Amino acid sequence: MSDGFTIGAASNAPTIFQCPHCDETIDSSAETCRFCGIKVDHEAAQKAAQLMAKINQGCSDASYMKSCAWALPVFFLLRYVPFLSWLGLDGFIGLLIGIPVWALRWWLKYGEIATAEADFLQARKTVKQIGIGGSILFVVFLALFIIASFMARFLGATNR
C-alpha cells in the first residue's frame, strides 16, 4: 500500500508540502488535503514542495556542517597521538580549509530563502557562526604557519 510519498521520492521530484490551510504535510499530487479537505492548487503545490525540499536540504547541510565543525578540535588533538598524527593533520587541514568554503557555498545556495521556518532560521544562524569561526581559525593558523616559517628560516640562518 502506498501512502503517496514514495512516487515523488522515486522520481527525485519533491512532492510533499504543507497545506496552506491546516499546515499538515500532504502530497502535491492529491486533489484535496486529506486533513482539512481544501482543494489543492497543483502549480502552487509543486512550488511549495520544491521550497520545502530546499529548506530541508539546507537544514540537513547545516547540521552536517556543525558535526564536522565539532570534529575539528578532535582532529587537532589527534595530531599528537602516535601513529595517528597523519590522520589528525590531514583531517584538521581538510576541515580548516573546507569549513569556510562549505559555509560560503551554503550561503550562495540557501541564503536567499525567505522563510519563517524556525529550523531553517536556526540553521542559518549555525552556518553563520561556523563560517565566521572557521574563517577566523583559518586566518589564525595560516598566520601562525607563516610566522613559524619565517622564524625557522631566520633561526636557521643565524645558526650557520
MINU-673564 format. One record per residue: residue in one letter; residue number from 1; z, y, x of N, C-alpha, C in turn. Coordinates in Angstrom, 2 decimals. Atoms other than C-alpha are relative to their C-alpha. Layout:
N
<fipa = A	zafi = NUM	nZ = Z	nY = Y	nX = X	caZ = Z	caY = Y	caX = X	cZ = Z	cY = Y	cX = X>
...
//
This chain:
160
<fipa = M	zafi = 1	nZ = 0.00	nY = -1.19	nX = 0.84	caZ = 0.00	caY = 0.00	caX = 0.00	cZ = 0.00	cY = 1.24	cX = 0.88>
<fipa = S	zafi = 2	nZ = 0.10	nY = -1.22	nX = -0.78	caZ = -0.99	caY = 3.39	caX = 1.37	cZ = 0.79	cY = 1.13	cX = -0.65>
<fipa = D	zafi = 3	nZ = -0.76	nY = -1.12	nX = 0.55	caZ = 1.23	caY = 6.41	caX = 1.00	cZ = -0.78	cY = 1.31	cX = 0.09>
<fipa = G	zafi = 4	nZ = 0.83	nY = -1.19	nX = -0.06	caZ = -1.64	caY = 8.85	caX = 1.59	cZ = 0.03	cY = 0.72	cX = 1.33>
<fipa = F	zafi = 5	nZ = -0.11	nY = -0.68	nX = -1.28	caZ = -0.57	caY = 9.88	caX = 5.08	cZ = -0.76	cY = -0.71	cX = 1.10>
<fipa = T	zafi = 6	nZ = 0.66	nY = 0.76	nX = -1.06	caZ = -2.46	caY = 7.21	caX = 7.02	cZ = -1.47	cY = 0.36	cX = 0.13>
<fipa = I	zafi = 7	nZ = 1.42	nY = -0.31	nX = -0.06	caZ = -6.00	caY = 8.37	caX = 6.18	cZ = -0.26	cY = 1.12	cX = 1.00>
<fipa = G	zafi = 8	nZ = 0.19	nY = -1.12	nX = -0.92	caZ = -5.71	caY = 11.69	caX = 7.99	cZ = 0.35	cY = -0.36	cX = 1.42>
<fipa = A	zafi = 9	nZ = -0.39	nY = 0.40	nX = -1.35	caZ = -3.94	caY = 10.11	caX = 10.94	cZ = -1.09	cY = -0.85	cX = 0.64>
<fipa = A	zafi = 10	nZ = 1.06	nY = 0.85	nX = -0.54	caZ = -6.75	caY = 7.57	caX = 11.33	cZ = -1.23	cY = 0.82	cX = 0.38>
<fipa = S	zafi = 11	nZ = 1.19	nY = -0.81	nX = -0.28	caZ = -9.43	caY = 10.28	caX = 11.29	cZ = 0.30	cY = 1.18	cX = 0.93>
<fipa = N	zafi = 12	nZ = -0.43	nY = -1.09	nX = -0.88	caZ = -7.47	caY = 12.66	caX = 13.58	cZ = -0.08	cY = 1.37	cX = -0.66>
<fipa = A	zafi = 13	nZ = 0.01	nY = -1.27	nX = 0.71	caZ = -7.68	caY = 15.34	caX = 10.90	cZ = 1.36	cY = 0.18	cX = -0.67>
<fipa = P	zafi = 14	nZ = -1.30	nY = -0.20	nX = 0.66	caZ = -4.37	caY = 16.85	caX = 9.79	cZ = -0.18	cY = 0.08	cX = -1.50>
<fipa = T	zafi = 15	nZ = 0.13	nY = 0.01	nX = 1.45	caZ = -3.86	caY = 16.20	caX = 6.10	cZ = 1.28	cY = 0.33	cX = -0.74>
<fipa = I	zafi = 16	nZ = -1.24	nY = -0.30	nX = 0.72	caZ = -0.23	caY = 16.93	caX = 5.31	cZ = 0.36	cY = 1.47	cX = 0.14>
<fipa = F	zafi = 17	nZ = -0.40	nY = -1.40	nX = 0.01	caZ = 1.10	caY = 20.34	caX = 4.38	cZ = 1.13	cY = 0.16	cX = -1.01>
<fipa = Q	zafi = 18	nZ = -1.08	nY = -0.27	nX = 0.94	caZ = 3.93	caY = 21.94	caX = 2.46	cZ = -0.58	cY = 0.63	cX = -1.26>
<fipa = C	zafi = 19	nZ = 0.44	nY = -0.55	nX = 1.28	caZ = 3.29	caY = 22.58	caX = -1.22	cZ = 0.49	cY = 1.45	cX = -0.08>
<fipa = P	zafi = 20	nZ = -0.42	nY = -1.39	nX = 0.08	caZ = 3.32	caY = 26.36	caX = -1.72	cZ = 0.97	cY = 0.28	cX = -1.15>
<fipa = H	zafi = 21	nZ = -0.87	nY = -0.21	nX = 1.16	caZ = 5.23	caY = 25.94	caX = -4.97	cZ = 1.40	cY = -0.59	cX = 0.21>
<fipa = C	zafi = 22	nZ = -1.31	nY = 0.67	nX = -0.10	caZ = 8.02	caY = 23.43	caX = -4.17	cZ = 0.43	cY = -0.29	cX = 1.44>
<fipa = D	zafi = 23	nZ = -0.28	nY = 0.21	nX = -1.43	caZ = 7.88	caY = 23.21	caX = -0.30	cZ = 0.16	cY = -1.46	cX = 0.40>
<fipa = E	zafi = 24	nZ = -0.01	nY = 1.42	nX = -0.38	caZ = 7.64	caY = 19.42	caX = -0.36	cZ = -1.27	cY = -0.30	cX = 0.79>
<fipa = T	zafi = 25	nZ = 1.15	nY = 0.38	nX = -0.81	caZ = 5.28	caY = 17.77	caX = 2.13	cZ = -0.89	cY = -0.94	cX = -0.80>
<fipa = I	zafi = 26	nZ = 0.96	nY = 0.81	nX = 0.76	caZ = 2.16	caY = 16.41	caX = 0.44	cZ = -1.31	cY = -0.12	cX = 0.77>
<fipa = D	zafi = 27	nZ = 1.30	nY = 0.23	nX = -0.62	caZ = -1.34	caY = 15.21	caX = 1.33	cZ = -1.01	cY = 1.00	cX = -0.56>
<fipa = S	zafi = 28	nZ = 0.97	nY = -1.01	nX = 0.44	caZ = -4.16	caY = 17.76	caX = 1.18	cZ = -1.11	cY = -0.58	cX = -0.86>
<fipa = S	zafi = 29	nZ = 1.04	nY = 0.61	nX = 0.83	caZ = -6.49	caY = 15.25	caX = -0.50	cZ = 0.47	cY = -0.27	cX = -1.42>
<fipa = A	zafi = 30	nZ = -0.53	nY = 0.24	nX = 1.35	caZ = -4.21	caY = 14.96	caX = -3.55	cZ = -0.54	cY = 1.07	cX = -0.95>
<fipa = E	zafi = 31	nZ = 0.45	nY = -0.95	nX = 1.02	caZ = -5.36	caY = 16.59	caX = -6.78	cZ = 1.13	cY = 0.92	cX = -0.43>
<fipa = T	zafi = 32	nZ = -1.18	nY = -0.78	nX = 0.39	caZ = -1.84	caY = 17.72	caX = -7.70	cZ = 1.17	cY = -0.40	cX = 0.90>
<fipa = C	zafi = 33	nZ = -1.21	nY = 0.32	nX = -0.76	caZ = 1.53	caY = 17.87	caX = -5.97	cZ = 0.75	cY = -1.09	cX = -0.74>
<fipa = R	zafi = 34	nZ = -0.70	nY = 1.11	nX = 0.64	caZ = 3.37	caY = 14.65	caX = -6.66	cZ = 1.45	cY = 0.34	cX = -0.35>
<fipa = F	zafi = 35	nZ = -1.37	nY = -0.40	nX = 0.29	caZ = 6.67	caY = 16.53	caX = -6.83	cZ = 0.09	cY = 1.00	cX = -1.14>
<fipa = C	zafi = 36	nZ = -0.10	nY = -1.04	nX = 1.03	caZ = 6.00	caY = 19.61	caX = -8.96	cZ = -1.19	cY = 0.04	cX = -0.95>
<fipa = G	zafi = 37	nZ = 1.15	nY = 0.09	nX = 0.89	caZ = 2.58	caY = 18.86	caX = -10.46	cZ = -1.00	cY = 1.13	cX = 0.10>
<fipa = I	zafi = 38	nZ = 0.94	nY = -1.11	nX = -0.13	caZ = 0.84	caY = 22.07	caX = -9.33	cZ = -1.32	cY = -0.50	cX = 0.58>
<fipa = K	zafi = 39	nZ = 1.32	nY = 0.39	nX = -0.48	caZ = -2.93	caY = 21.77	caX = -8.71	cZ = -0.15	cY = 0.43	cX = 1.46>
<fipa = V	zafi = 40	nZ = 0.17	nY = -0.26	nX = -1.43	caZ = -3.86	caY = 21.60	caX = -5.01	cZ = -1.37	cY = 0.63	cX = 0.25>
<fipa = D	zafi = 41	nZ = 1.22	nY = -0.65	nX = -0.46	caZ = -6.45	caY = 24.05	caX = -3.64	cZ = -0.36	cY = -0.66	cX = 1.34>
<fipa = H	zafi = 42	nZ = 0.30	nY = 0.83	nX = -1.17	caZ = -8.18	caY = 21.75	caX = -1.11	cZ = -0.35	cY = 0.82	cX = 1.25>
<fipa = E	zafi = 43	nZ = 0.34	nY = -0.82	nX = -1.16	caZ = -9.55	caY = 24.50	caX = 1.13	cZ = 1.26	cY = 0.62	cX = 0.62>
<fipa = A	zafi = 44	nZ = -1.27	nY = -0.57	nX = -0.48	caZ = -6.18	caY = 26.25	caX = 1.40	cZ = 0.90	cY = -1.10	cX = 0.57>
<fipa = A	zafi = 45	nZ = -0.82	nY = 1.13	nX = -0.46	caZ = -4.51	caY = 22.85	caX = 1.81	cZ = -0.43	cY = -0.45	cX = 1.39>
<fipa = Q	zafi = 46	nZ = 0.49	nY = 0.39	nX = -1.32	caZ = -6.73	caY = 21.98	caX = 4.78	cZ = 0.44	cY = 0.99	cX = 1.06>
<fipa = K	zafi = 47	nZ = -0.44	nY = -1.03	nX = -0.95	caZ = -5.94	caY = 25.29	caX = 6.48	cZ = 1.50	cY = -0.10	cX = 0.25>
<fipa = A	zafi = 48	nZ = -1.45	nY = 0.14	nX = -0.15	caZ = -2.23	caY = 24.82	caX = 5.81	cZ = 0.35	cY = -1.25	cX = 0.79>
<fipa = A	zafi = 49	nZ = -0.25	nY = 1.24	nX = -0.74	caZ = -2.39	caY = 21.25	caX = 7.15	cZ = -0.30	cY = 0.19	cX = 1.49>
<fipa = Q	zafi = 50	nZ = 0.33	nY = -0.27	nX = -1.40	caZ = -4.10	caY = 22.44	caX = 10.34	cZ = 1.07	cY = 0.87	cX = 0.66>
<fipa = L	zafi = 51	nZ = -1.05	nY = -0.86	nX = -0.53	caZ = -1.50	caY = 25.17	caX = 10.80	cZ = 1.28	cY = -0.80	cX = 0.22>
<fipa = M	zafi = 52	nZ = -1.21	nY = 0.81	nX = -0.12	caZ = 1.34	caY = 22.71	caX = 10.18	cZ = -0.10	cY = -0.95	cX = 1.20>
<fipa = A	zafi = 53	nZ = 0.20	nY = 0.89	nX = -1.15	caZ = -0.13	caY = 20.29	caX = 12.74	cZ = 0.13	cY = 0.77	cX = 1.31>
<fipa = K	zafi = 54	nZ = -0.09	nY = -0.81	nX = -1.22	caZ = -0.45	caY = 23.10	caX = 15.30	cZ = 1.45	cY = 0.41	cX = 0.27>
<fipa = I	zafi = 55	nZ = -1.41	nY = -0.37	nX = -0.15	caZ = 3.14	caY = 24.23	caX = 14.68	cZ = 0.80	cY = -1.20	cX = 0.50>
<fipa = N	zafi = 56	nZ = -0.70	nY = 1.22	nX = -0.43	caZ = 4.40	caY = 20.65	caX = 15.02	cZ = -0.30	cY = -0.34	cX = 1.46>
<fipa = Q	zafi = 57	nZ = 0.37	nY = 0.29	nX = -1.39	caZ = 2.47	caY = 20.18	caX = 18.27	cZ = 0.64	cY = 1.00	cX = 0.95>
<fipa = G	zafi = 58	nZ = -0.65	nY = -1.02	nX = -0.82	caZ = 3.83	caY = 23.46	caX = 19.64	cZ = 1.48	cY = -0.30	cX = 0.18>
<fipa = C	zafi = 59	nZ = -1.42	nY = 0.37	nX = -0.09	caZ = 7.39	caY = 22.36	caX = 18.84	cZ = 0.19	cY = -1.21	cX = 0.91>
<fipa = S	zafi = 60	nZ = -0.07	nY = 1.20	nX = -0.83	caZ = 6.76	caY = 18.99	caX = 20.45	cZ = -0.21	cY = 0.33	cX = 1.48>
<fipa = D	zafi = 61	nZ = 0.26	nY = -0.40	nX = -1.39	caZ = 5.30	caY = 20.55	caX = 23.61	cZ = 1.18	cY = 0.75	cX = 0.59>
<fipa = A	zafi = 62	nZ = -1.15	nY = -0.77	nX = -0.47	caZ = 8.24	caY = 22.94	caX = 23.87	cZ = 1.19	cY = -0.92	cX = 0.29>
<fipa = S	zafi = 63	nZ = -1.10	nY = 0.95	nX = -0.20	caZ = 10.72	caY = 20.07	caX = 23.52	cZ = -0.22	cY = -0.80	cX = 1.29>
<fipa = Y	zafi = 64	nZ = 0.31	nY = 0.76	nX = -1.20	caZ = 8.96	caY = 18.08	caX = 26.24	cZ = 0.16	cY = 0.88	cX = 1.25>
<fipa = M	zafi = 65	nZ = -0.15	nY = -0.93	nX = -1.12	caZ = 8.85	caY = 21.15	caX = 28.49	cZ = 1.47	cY = 0.20	cX = 0.34>
<fipa = K	zafi = 66	nZ = -1.44	nY = -0.16	nX = -0.21	caZ = 12.60	caY = 21.59	caX = 28.02	cZ = 0.57	cY = -1.21	cX = 0.74>
<fipa = S	zafi = 67	nZ = -0.45	nY = 1.22	nX = -0.69	caZ = 13.19	caY = 17.97	caX = 29.08	cZ = -0.42	cY = 0.02	cX = 1.46>
<fipa = C	zafi = 68	nZ = 0.48	nY = -0.08	nX = -1.38	caZ = 11.07	caY = 18.50	caX = 32.17	cZ = 0.76	cY = 1.06	cX = 0.79>
<fipa = A	zafi = 69	nZ = -0.77	nY = -1.04	nX = -0.69	caZ = 12.96	caY = 21.69	caX = 33.00	cZ = 1.38	cY = -0.53	cX = 0.39>
<fipa = W	zafi = 70	nZ = -1.30	nY = 0.61	nX = -0.34	caZ = 16.23	caY = 19.71	caX = 32.89	cZ = -0.15	cY = -1.00	cX = 1.15>
<fipa = A	zafi = 71	nZ = 0.23	nY = 0.94	nX = -1.09	caZ = 14.65	caY = 17.24	caX = 35.32	cZ = -0.13	cY = 0.71	cX = 1.35>
<fipa = L	zafi = 72	nZ = 0.18	nY = -0.76	nX = -1.25	caZ = 14.06	caY = 20.00	caX = 37.90	cZ = 1.21	cY = -0.09	cX = 0.92>
<fipa = P	zafi = 73	nZ = -1.15	nY = 0.13	nX = -0.92	caZ = 17.65	caY = 20.02	caX = 39.27	cZ = 0.24	cY = -1.45	cX = 0.44>
<fipa = V	zafi = 74	nZ = -0.14	nY = 1.41	nX = -0.37	caZ = 17.65	caY = 16.20	caX = 39.24	cZ = -0.91	cY = -0.30	cX = 1.20>
<fipa = F	zafi = 75	nZ = 0.92	nY = 0.20	nX = -1.13	caZ = 14.58	caY = 16.15	caX = 41.49	cZ = 0.47	cY = 0.75	cX = 1.24>
<fipa = F	zafi = 76	nZ = -0.52	nY = -0.75	nX = -1.14	caZ = 16.13	caY = 18.84	caX = 43.68	cZ = 1.09	cY = -0.80	cX = 0.72>
<fipa = L	zafi = 77	nZ = -1.08	nY = 0.79	nX = -0.61	caZ = 19.22	caY = 16.68	caX = 44.25	cZ = -0.50	cY = -1.32	cX = 0.56>
<fipa = L	zafi = 78	nZ = 0.56	nY = 1.27	nX = -0.46	caZ = 17.13	caY = 13.54	caX = 44.66	cZ = -0.61	cY = 0.15	cX = 1.40>
<fipa = R	zafi = 79	nZ = 0.54	nY = -0.24	nX = -1.34	caZ = 15.65	caY = 15.15	caX = 47.79	cZ = 0.98	cY = -0.39	cX = 1.09>
<fipa = Y	zafi = 80	nZ = -1.03	nY = 0.30	nX = -0.99	caZ = 18.95	caY = 14.40	caX = 49.56	cZ = 0.46	cY = -1.45	cX = -0.04>
<fipa = V	zafi = 81	nZ = -0.35	nY = 1.42	nX = 0.08	caZ = 19.08	caY = 10.70	caX = 48.63	cZ = -0.92	cY = -0.77	cX = 0.95>
<fipa = P	zafi = 82	nZ = 0.84	nY = 0.77	nX = -0.93	caZ = 17.90	caY = 8.40	caX = 51.44	cZ = -0.98	cY = -0.91	cX = -0.74>
<fipa = F	zafi = 83	nZ = 1.09	nY = 0.83	nX = 0.52	caZ = 14.66	caY = 6.52	caX = 50.70	cZ = -0.62	cY = 0.54	cX = -1.29>
<fipa = L	zafi = 84	nZ = 0.57	nY = -0.59	nX = 1.21	caZ = 14.06	caY = 8.64	caX = 47.60	cZ = -0.32	cY = 1.48	cX = 0.18>
<fipa = S	zafi = 85	nZ = 0.20	nY = -1.43	nX = -0.23	caZ = 13.72	caY = 12.06	caX = 49.20	cZ = -1.44	cY = 0.42	cX = -0.26>
<fipa = W	zafi = 86	nZ = 1.40	nY = -0.33	nX = 0.25	caZ = 9.91	caY = 11.97	caX = 49.00	cZ = -0.26	cY = 0.14	cX = -1.51>
<fipa = L	zafi = 87	nZ = 0.14	nY = -0.08	nX = 1.45	caZ = 10.14	caY = 11.32	caX = 45.25	cZ = 0.61	cY = 1.29	cX = -0.52>
<fipa = G	zafi = 88	nZ = -0.65	nY = -1.24	nX = 0.40	caZ = 12.57	caY = 14.19	caX = 44.84	cZ = -0.81	cY = 1.21	cX = 0.37>
<fipa = L	zafi = 89	nZ = 0.80	nY = -1.14	nX = -0.45	caZ = 10.40	caY = 16.54	caX = 46.88	cZ = -1.27	cY = 0.14	cX = -0.83>
<fipa = D	zafi = 90	nZ = 1.23	nY = -0.04	nX = 0.81	caZ = 7.20	caY = 15.61	caX = 45.01	cZ = 0.30	cY = 0.46	cX = -1.42>
<fipa = G	zafi = 91	nZ = -0.36	nY = -0.39	nX = 1.36	caZ = 8.89	caY = 15.90	caX = 41.62	cZ = 0.43	cY = 1.44	cX = -0.10>
<fipa = F	zafi = 92	nZ = -0.49	nY = -1.38	nX = 0.00	caZ = 10.61	caY = 19.16	caX = 42.50	cZ = -1.14	cY = 0.99	cX = 0.15>
<fipa = I	zafi = 93	nZ = 1.12	nY = -0.92	nX = -0.22	caZ = 7.48	caY = 20.84	caX = 43.84	cZ = -0.96	cY = -0.03	cX = -1.19>
<fipa = G	zafi = 94	nZ = 0.89	nY = 0.12	nX = 1.16	caZ = 5.36	caY = 19.49	caX = 40.97	cZ = 0.51	cY = 0.76	cX = -1.21>
<fipa = L	zafi = 95	nZ = -0.57	nY = -0.72	nX = 1.14	caZ = 7.73	caY = 20.81	caX = 38.32	cZ = 0.17	cY = 1.48	cX = 0.28>
<fipa = L	zafi = 96	nZ = -0.17	nY = -1.41	nX = -0.37	caZ = 8.38	caY = 24.04	caX = 40.20	cZ = -1.30	cY = 0.78	cX = -0.23>
<fipa = I	zafi = 97	nZ = 1.30	nY = -0.63	nX = 0.23	caZ = 4.67	caY = 24.83	caX = 40.04	cZ = -0.45	cY = -0.21	cX = -1.44>
<fipa = G	zafi = 98	nZ = 0.52	nY = 0.37	nX = 1.31	caZ = 3.92	caY = 23.04	caX = 36.79	cZ = 0.66	cY = 0.69	cX = -1.18>
<fipa = I	zafi = 99	nZ = -0.70	nY = -0.57	nX = 1.16	caZ = 6.57	caY = 24.53	caX = 34.50	cZ = -0.47	cY = 1.41	cX = -0.33>
<fipa = P	zafi = 100	nZ = 0.53	nY = -1.33	nX = 0.37	caZ = 5.47	caY = 28.19	caX = 34.76	cZ = -1.44	cY = -0.04	cX = -0.52>
<fipa = V	zafi = 101	nZ = 1.38	nY = 0.14	nX = 0.46	caZ = 1.83	caY = 27.14	caX = 34.38	cZ = -0.02	cY = -0.56	cX = -1.42>
<fipa = W	zafi = 102	nZ = -0.09	nY = 0.63	nX = 1.31	caZ = 2.73	caY = 24.95	caX = 31.40	cZ = 0.48	cY = 1.00	cX = -1.05>
<fipa = A	zafi = 103	nZ = -0.51	nY = -1.01	nX = 0.94	caZ = 4.70	caY = 27.79	caX = 29.76	cZ = -1.10	cY = 1.02	cX = -0.33>
<fipa = L	zafi = 104	nZ = 1.11	nY = -0.93	nX = 0.23	caZ = 1.73	caY = 30.16	caX = 30.21	cZ = -1.05	cY = -0.64	cX = -0.91>
<fipa = R	zafi = 105	nZ = 0.96	nY = 0.73	nX = 0.84	caZ = -0.59	caY = 27.55	caX = 28.72	cZ = 0.50	cY = -0.08	cX = -1.43>
<fipa = W	zafi = 106	nZ = -0.58	nY = 0.08	nX = 1.34	caZ = 1.79	caY = 27.12	caX = 25.76	cZ = -0.17	cY = 1.33	cX = -0.72>
<fipa = W	zafi = 107	nZ = 0.13	nY = -1.31	nX = 0.63	caZ = 1.77	caY = 30.87	caX = 25.10	cZ = -1.44	cY = 0.31	cX = -0.38>
<fipa = L	zafi = 108	nZ = 1.40	nY = -0.23	nX = 0.32	caZ = -2.01	caY = 31.01	caX = 25.24	cZ = -0.44	cY = -0.84	cX = -1.20>
<fipa = K	zafi = 109	nZ = 0.40	nY = 0.91	nX = 1.06	caZ = -2.32	caY = 28.07	caX = 22.83	cZ = 0.74	cY = 0.25	cX = -1.31>
<fipa = Y	zafi = 110	nZ = -0.81	nY = -0.10	nX = 1.22	caZ = 0.54	caY = 28.71	caX = 20.37	cZ = 0.63	cY = 1.37	cX = -0.23>
<fipa = G	zafi = 111	nZ = -0.69	nY = -1.27	nX = 0.09	caZ = 1.74	caY = 32.26	caX = 20.99	cZ = -0.42	cY = 0.89	cX = -1.16>
<fipa = E	zafi = 112	nZ = 0.50	nY = -0.86	nX = 1.07	caZ = -0.41	caY = 33.84	caX = 18.28	cZ = 0.41	cY = -0.48	cX = -1.39>
<fipa = I	zafi = 113	nZ = -0.38	nY = 0.53	nX = 1.31	caZ = 1.01	caY = 31.68	caX = 15.49	cZ = 1.10	cY = 0.88	cX = -0.60>
<fipa = A	zafi = 114	nZ = -0.98	nY = -0.81	nX = 0.72	caZ = 2.83	caY = 33.83	caX = 12.96	cZ = 0.59	cY = -0.85	cX = -1.12>
<fipa = T	zafi = 115	nZ = -0.67	nY = 0.83	nX = 0.98	caZ = 5.34	caY = 31.75	caX = 11.05	cZ = 1.50	cY = 0.30	cX = 0.02>
<fipa = A	zafi = 116	nZ = -1.45	nY = -0.17	nX = 0.08	caZ = 8.93	caY = 31.92	caX = 9.87	cZ = 0.70	cY = -1.34	cX = 0.17>
<fipa = E	zafi = 117	nZ = -0.56	nY = 1.34	nX = -0.20	caZ = 9.44	caY = 28.21	caX = 10.61	cZ = 1.07	cY = 0.05	cX = 1.09>
<fipa = A	zafi = 118	nZ = -1.14	nY = -0.12	nX = -0.91	caZ = 12.87	caY = 28.01	caX = 12.25	cZ = -0.18	cY = -0.82	cX = 1.28>
<fipa = D	zafi = 119	nZ = 0.20	nY = 0.85	nX = -1.18	caZ = 11.96	caY = 25.13	caX = 14.57	cZ = -1.02	cY = 0.61	cX = 0.95>
<fipa = F	zafi = 120	nZ = 1.01	nY = -0.61	nX = -0.86	caZ = 8.88	caY = 26.94	caX = 15.84	cZ = 0.55	cY = 1.25	cX = 0.67>
<fipa = L	zafi = 121	nZ = -0.60	nY = -1.19	nX = -0.60	caZ = 10.82	caY = 30.17	caX = 16.40	cZ = 0.94	cY = -0.39	cX = 1.14>
<fipa = Q	zafi = 122	nZ = -0.87	nY = 0.50	nX = -1.07	caZ = 13.36	caY = 28.17	caX = 18.43	cZ = -0.84	cY = -0.50	cX = 1.17>
<fipa = A	zafi = 123	nZ = 0.90	nY = 0.49	nX = -1.06	caZ = 10.51	caY = 26.50	caX = 20.36	cZ = -0.56	cY = 1.17	cX = 0.80>
<fipa = R	zafi = 124	nZ = 0.53	nY = -1.19	nX = -0.67	caZ = 9.04	caY = 29.93	caX = 21.14	cZ = 1.05	cY = 0.60	cX = 0.93>
<fipa = K	zafi = 125	nZ = -1.11	nY = -0.53	nX = -0.82	caZ = 12.43	caY = 31.13	caX = 22.42	cZ = 0.23	cY = -0.90	cX = 1.22>
<fipa = T	zafi = 126	nZ = -0.21	nY = 0.97	nX = -1.09	caZ = 12.84	caY = 27.96	caX = 24.52	cZ = -1.08	cY = 0.15	cX = 1.07>
<fipa = V	zafi = 127	nZ = 1.10	nY = -0.12	nX = -0.96	caZ = 9.41	caY = 28.31	caX = 26.12	cZ = 0.09	cY = 1.32	cX = 0.76>
<fipa = K	zafi = 128	nZ = -0.15	nY = -1.30	nX = -0.67	caZ = 10.06	caY = 31.98	caX = 26.87	cZ = 1.06	cY = -0.09	cX = 1.09>
<fipa = Q	zafi = 129	nZ = -1.08	nY = 0.13	nX = -0.98	caZ = 13.35	caY = 31.16	caX = 28.61	cZ = -0.41	cY = -0.89	cX = 1.16>
<fipa = I	zafi = 130	nZ = 0.42	nY = 0.93	nX = -1.06	caZ = 11.90	caY = 28.21	caX = 30.52	cZ = -1.08	cY = 0.63	cX = 0.86>
<fipa = G	zafi = 131	nZ = 1.07	nY = -0.64	nX = -0.76	caZ = 8.81	caY = 30.19	caX = 31.53	cZ = 0.52	cY = 1.07	cX = 0.94>
<fipa = I	zafi = 132	nZ = -0.57	nY = -1.04	nX = -0.84	caZ = 10.80	caY = 33.14	caX = 32.82	cZ = 0.86	cY = -0.62	cX = 1.10>
<fipa = G	zafi = 133	nZ = -0.87	nY = 0.65	nX = -0.99	caZ = 13.40	caY = 30.95	caX = 34.53	cZ = -0.79	cY = -0.78	cX = 1.03>
<fipa = G	zafi = 134	nZ = 0.83	nY = 0.76	nX = -0.92	caZ = 10.77	caY = 28.67	caX = 36.04	cZ = -0.78	cY = 0.89	cX = 0.94>
<fipa = S	zafi = 135	nZ = 0.74	nY = -0.94	nX = -0.84	caZ = 8.76	caY = 31.62	caX = 37.31	cZ = 0.90	cY = 0.64	cX = 1.06>
<fipa = I	zafi = 136	nZ = -0.96	nY = -0.57	nX = -0.96	caZ = 11.83	caY = 33.17	caX = 38.92	cZ = 0.33	cY = -1.02	cX = 1.08>
<fipa = L	zafi = 137	nZ = -0.28	nY = 1.06	nX = -0.99	caZ = 12.70	caY = 29.85	caX = 40.59	cZ = -1.17	cY = -0.19	cX = 0.96>
<fipa = F	zafi = 138	nZ = 1.18	nY = 0.16	nX = -0.84	caZ = 9.14	caY = 29.51	caX = 41.85	cZ = -0.08	cY = 1.11	cX = 1.04>
<fipa = V	zafi = 139	nZ = 0.07	nY = -1.15	nX = -0.92	caZ = 9.16	caY = 33.01	caX = 43.38	cZ = 1.11	cY = -0.09	cX = 1.05>
<fipa = V	zafi = 140	nZ = -1.13	nY = 0.10	nX = -0.94	caZ = 12.62	caY = 32.47	caX = 44.94	cZ = -0.27	cY = -1.07	cX = 1.05>
<fipa = F	zafi = 141	nZ = 0.24	nY = 1.08	nX = -0.97	caZ = 11.70	caY = 29.13	caX = 46.53	cZ = -1.21	cY = 0.29	cX = 0.88>
<fipa = L	zafi = 142	nZ = 1.13	nY = -0.38	nX = -0.83	caZ = 8.36	caY = 30.48	caX = 47.71	cZ = 0.44	cY = 1.01	cX = 1.06>
<fipa = A	zafi = 143	nZ = -0.51	nY = -0.99	nX = -0.96	caZ = 10.12	caY = 33.45	caX = 49.32	cZ = 0.88	cY = -0.67	cX = 1.05>
<fipa = L	zafi = 144	nZ = -0.85	nY = 0.72	nX = -0.96	caZ = 12.71	caY = 31.15	caX = 50.93	cZ = -0.85	cY = -0.82	cX = 0.97>
<fipa = F	zafi = 145	nZ = 0.88	nY = 0.78	nX = -0.87	caZ = 9.93	caY = 28.93	caX = 52.26	cZ = -0.68	cY = 0.90	cX = 1.02>
<fipa = I	zafi = 146	nZ = 0.66	nY = -0.93	nX = -0.92	caZ = 8.10	caY = 31.90	caX = 53.76	cZ = 0.98	cY = 0.53	cX = 1.04>
<fipa = I	zafi = 147	nZ = -1.03	nY = -0.50	nX = -0.93	caZ = 11.29	caY = 33.31	caX = 55.30	cZ = 0.38	cY = -1.09	cX = 1.01>
<fipa = A	zafi = 148	nZ = -0.36	nY = 1.10	nX = -0.90	caZ = 12.21	caY = 29.90	caX = 56.73	cZ = -1.13	cY = -0.27	cX = 1.00>
<fipa = S	zafi = 149	nZ = 1.14	nY = 0.22	nX = -0.91	caZ = 8.69	caY = 29.51	caX = 58.19	cZ = -0.04	cY = 1.06	cX = 1.09>
<fipa = F	zafi = 150	nZ = -0.01	nY = -1.07	nX = -0.99	caZ = 8.86	caY = 32.90	caX = 59.89	cZ = 1.17	cY = -0.14	cX = 0.97>
<fipa = M	zafi = 151	nZ = -1.16	nY = 0.18	nX = -0.86	caZ = 12.35	caY = 32.21	caX = 61.20	cZ = -0.22	cY = -1.17	cX = 0.97>
<fipa = A	zafi = 152	nZ = 0.27	nY = 1.14	nX = -0.87	caZ = 11.26	caY = 28.84	caX = 62.57	cZ = -0.98	cY = 0.40	cX = 1.11>
<fipa = R	zafi = 153	nZ = 0.95	nY = -0.47	nX = -1.02	caZ = 8.32	caY = 30.48	caX = 64.36	cZ = 0.68	cY = 0.93	cX = 0.98>
<fipa = F	zafi = 154	nZ = -0.68	nY = -0.97	nX = -0.85	caZ = 10.49	caY = 33.29	caX = 65.67	cZ = 0.98	cY = -0.69	cX = 0.92>
<fipa = L	zafi = 155	nZ = -0.98	nY = 0.72	nX = -0.83	caZ = 13.24	caY = 30.97	caX = 66.88	cZ = -0.70	cY = -0.93	cX = 0.97>
<fipa = G	zafi = 156	nZ = 0.75	nY = 0.88	nX = -0.90	caZ = 10.68	caY = 28.58	caX = 68.34	cZ = -0.61	cY = 0.78	cX = 1.13>
<fipa = A	zafi = 157	nZ = 0.61	nY = -0.83	nX = -1.03	caZ = 9.01	caY = 31.41	caX = 70.23	cZ = 1.05	cY = 0.52	cX = 0.98>
<fipa = T	zafi = 158	nZ = -1.05	nY = -0.54	nX = -0.90	caZ = 12.30	caY = 32.73	caX = 71.64	cZ = 0.63	cY = -1.10	cX = 0.84>
<fipa = N	zafi = 159	nZ = -0.60	nY = 1.11	nX = -0.76	caZ = 13.42	caY = 29.26	caX = 72.84	cZ = -0.92	cY = -0.49	cX = 1.11>
<fipa = R	zafi = 160	nZ = 0.93	nY = 0.48	nX = -1.03	caZ = 10.38	caY = 28.79	caX = 75.11	cZ = 0.22	cY = 0.67	cX = 1.31>
//
